[in-house]
């Protein structure tokens, strides 16, 4: 997913040096998946702002605007219905 997202943002953003903020929540392996996303985005030429520590979606939204990022990624399952969660 991150590679496709990086390609899309670069194609439609038009900035020569794109930036992305990345955050994660308290769920199992969230930090690991966020780190993988960061690695892919850096390899795609993005500056990455990694919000280390548990963050909420509104905090990521603020970071994207505050840092002037082209996009943001949050690793979360908070919008899944409880019936689908183990």
N, C-alpha and C positions, 0 to 999 in steps of 0.2 A: 503494500500500500504506500509506504513513504516515497518510493521511487516514482511511482505514477503521479503522486501528488507534487513532488518536486518538478517533474517534467511539465505538468500542467501549469503550475505557478510561473515557472520560467517562460513558458510559451505565452502566457496571458498577462504577465506582470510587467514585462518590458524593462525592468531594472537590471543593470549589468551586475550588481552585487546584491542579490536577494537575501533576505533575513527571515528567520523562523524562530518563534518562541515555542518551547516544548515543556509540558508539565505532566504530572502523573498523580494518581490518587493512592489510597491505602490498600487497594486490592492486590491480591497475590500476583507477584511478578510484574506489577505495573512499572516499577523503576527500570527493570531490565528491558522491557519493551520500549520504554521511552529512550533509553540509551541506544538501543538498536536504531530507532527512528533518527536520533541525533547523528549517528554515524552515517546513515544513508544520506541525510540532508547535507552534511559537511562534504561527503564525497561528491555530491551533486553541485557543489559550489556555493552553498548557503553559509551565511554567518548564523550560528545557532546560539540562542539564549536559553540555556537549560535551567529551569526553575527547580533547583534541588530541594527536596522536601515535599511533603504532601501539599497539593494545591487544589483549589476549587476551579471550576470552569470560569467564574467571573474574574478570578485572579489572572488566569491565562489571557482572557479577553483584554484586561487592563494592560498586561505586559505587551501584548501585540501592538496596541495603540501607543503606549508610552515609548516603546523602543522603535516605533515606525516599521514594524515587521510587515512583510508581504503576506504572511500566513502564520498559523499556529496549529499545534498538534497537542491534544490532551489524551493521555491514555487513561481511559475510565470505562466503567460499565454502569455508571450511575443511572443511565437512562433505559437500561434493560428492565423488563418486567421481572419481578421477583420469582415468578413461576419458572422462568428459564434459567435462573441462577442455581448453581449447585448448593 
